[in-house]
């Protein structure tokens, strides 16, 4: 159901080398093109390809097991000395096979629901793929995300897609040099933005490829990541189609997801998040400094640097007000607070399922731009975890969800450390603790994907942290 035959050439090339896959053939005959800049790239303008009838999904450039480990040259912060150029590609291919489904695969998996697919997905938005969301067997989305006639049992409760998954998928596929998946995920995003009609921000939760938009509200982190991926693609290829689409998202993001009173990033575009129906609550894991820097490069109509500065100031304030970690949700004063949608009533005060993304976003900014504010935040986090773990990257202390304020609630301890949490704590060493970074990166490269119906989030973040810490985050400008 996940088109594994199409993945076979990439898997073989990535893991075994170009000559190791026997006579198995890809479903297309496109040659592998070299990675490069706008004059030599597999990334092409899909609007031109669709009009010309050329296959818009060229084969990704593989990474051979014989590829030497090369740290990107130029103005980057130092990574570990033992990075593994192959490991992120191995993880990416595994993630792709378990968590990404095509239009055709979903049509076969959900035969009744598929009768609606053409309502949204006209020819202009095909081929398309989606990142499959976590299995919803309980909770508020159980009914909307479950299809009893699913032909594959583990997909019965995985009919939904959330916009953050599309944003993550576009970034993962960009850094994996997988033009096929990037293009298909972008089509999924464009189709639902067009169908939604009222905004250029993607509905945050959708059922498969059908017109059943479960909730049309936006999720700001998704919009930031999708626009970021498009801008990166624009700089990689020089093609205006990516920049133009990014600008349509950025314009509405500024209007609907930035608080004009203080330049802080709102969590969505509805009254629940913008203060029109109550107190504004912020999520610091939505703060993507690299996104804001890229927005400022192509959008001169809005002051994205003011948002960058305001968010860094606010982030430092929140960190200083507690134990050294971040709460999942916080108010304007910088204190932990419950989210208005009830999603974090027991976790809001902890460095937990939201905040685990913060080190990735801040370390990315430090890796590319060496901002001293990023360094200060990362170093404080690193000092915190080094003390808790007594300097051991194998300590189960790295799996604990720590409280921002012990008066609000206790730490949540764990017996094991998933790749998601290990990656987060590894990234805190990038701004100065080279021994920690070396030891932790080696440990991270031994982690494997769960690839289950409930590992959507943990598997994505493991791949993301692996790509960042193993040098796959190469600047296209």
Secondary structure, DSSP 8 states (H G I E B T S, - for coil): ---HHHHHHHHHHHHH-TT-STT---SS--------STTS-S---HHHHHHHT--S--------TT-------SS-----TT--TTHHHHHHHHHHHHHEEEHHHHHHH-TTGGGGHHHH--GGG-S-EEE-----SSSTTTTTT--TT-SSGGGTT--EEEHHHHHHHHHHHHHTT-HHHHHHHHHHHHHHHHHH-S-SS--SEEETTSS-EEE----HHHHHHHHHHHHHHHHHH--HHHHHHHHHHHHHHHHHHB-TTT--B-S-SSHHHHSTTS---B-GGG--HHHHHHHHHH--SS-HHHHHHHHHHHHHHHHHTSSSS--SSB-TTS-B---TTSTTTTTTTBS-TTGGGHHHHHHHHHHHH--HHHHHHHHHHHHHHHHHHTT-TTSGGGG-B-BS-TTT---B--SS--HHHHHHHHHGGGGT-HHHHHHHHHHHTT-----STT-HHHHHHHHHHHHHHTT------
